[in-house]
Amino acid sequence: MEKKKYASYAEIEKDLEILKLEKEINYQKLVLSVQKTKESLAPDKMVSNFIGSYTEYFSNNYTKILQRAIPYVIGWFINRKRG
């Protein structure tokens, strides 16, 4: 890394202020990330996320499931014993 040469104290103060603000932004991002992680690990969120992922999976693949299940159902009706 190349050392930066400053011509005045004002430039140093400006860079220090920028670094201070970047540090604060990164800290707030970290705090928000920890807070979101805590919320996602709450029992009610875990259950809703679990159920939501399965409902999303089945709603997107509903036609595929039907296409695979219908031949079995038709075969069962045809091959069942009449009595």
C-alpha positions as CSV (number, residue, x, y, z in Angstrom):
1,M,0.0,0.0,0.0
2,E,1.3,3.4,-1.0
3,K,1.7,6.0,1.7
4,K,-0.3,9.1,1.1
5,K,1.4,12.5,1.5
6,Y,-0.7,15.3,3.0
7,A,-0.2,18.9,2.3
8,S,-2.2,20.2,5.2
9,Y,-3.8,19.2,8.5
10,A,-7.2,19.8,6.8
11,E,-6.6,16.9,4.5
12,I,-5.7,14.6,7.4
13,E,-8.8,15.7,9.3
14,K,-10.9,15.0,6.2
15,D,-9.5,11.5,5.8
16,L,-9.9,10.8,9.5
17,E,-13.5,11.9,9.3
18,I,-14.1,9.6,6.3
19,L,-12.5,6.7,8.1
20,K,-14.6,7.4,11.2
21,L,-17.8,7.4,9.1
22,E,-16.8,4.2,7.3
23,K,-16.1,2.6,10.7
24,E,-19.6,3.6,12.0
25,I,-21.3,2.4,8.8
26,N,-19.6,-1.0,9.1
27,Y,-20.4,-1.2,12.8
28,Q,-24.1,-0.5,12.1
29,K,-24.1,-3.1,9.3
30,L,-22.7,-5.6,11.8
31,V,-25.3,-4.7,14.4
32,L,-28.1,-5.1,11.9
33,S,-26.8,-8.4,10.7
34,V,-26.7,-9.8,14.3
35,Q,-30.2,-8.5,14.9
36,K,-31.6,-10.1,11.7
37,T,-29.8,-13.4,12.7
38,K,-31.4,-13.3,16.1
39,E,-34.8,-12.6,14.6
40,S,-34.4,-15.5,12.1
41,L,-33.5,-17.9,14.9
42,A,-36.6,-17.1,16.9
43,P,-38.9,-20.2,17.2
44,D,-41.9,-18.6,15.5
45,K,-39.7,-17.4,12.6
46,M,-38.1,-20.8,12.2
47,V,-41.5,-22.5,11.9
48,S,-42.9,-19.9,9.5
49,N,-39.7,-20.1,7.4
50,F,-39.9,-23.9,7.4
51,I,-43.5,-24.0,6.4
52,G,-43.1,-21.2,3.9
53,S,-40.3,-22.9,2.1
54,Y,-42.3,-26.1,1.6
55,T,-45.4,-24.3,0.5
56,E,-43.4,-22.3,-2.0
57,Y,-41.8,-25.6,-3.2
58,F,-45.1,-27.3,-3.7
59,S,-46.9,-24.3,-5.2
60,N,-44.1,-24.0,-7.8
61,N,-44.0,-27.7,-8.6
62,Y,-47.8,-28.4,-8.4
63,T,-48.1,-29.2,-12.1
64,K,-45.1,-31.5,-12.0
65,I,-46.5,-33.4,-9.0
66,L,-49.8,-33.8,-10.7
67,Q,-48.2,-35.0,-14.0
68,R,-46.4,-37.7,-12.0
69,A,-49.3,-38.7,-9.7
70,I,-52.1,-38.9,-12.3
71,P,-50.7,-42.0,-14.1
72,Y,-50.4,-43.8,-10.8
73,V,-54.0,-42.9,-9.8
74,I,-55.4,-43.9,-13.2
75,G,-53.4,-47.2,-13.0
76,W,-54.8,-47.9,-9.6
77,F,-58.4,-47.4,-10.8
78,I,-57.8,-49.6,-13.8
79,N,-56.1,-52.4,-11.8
80,R,-58.2,-52.5,-8.7
81,K,-60.2,-55.5,-8.1
82,R,-63.9,-55.2,-8.7
83,G,-65.9,-56.8,-6.2
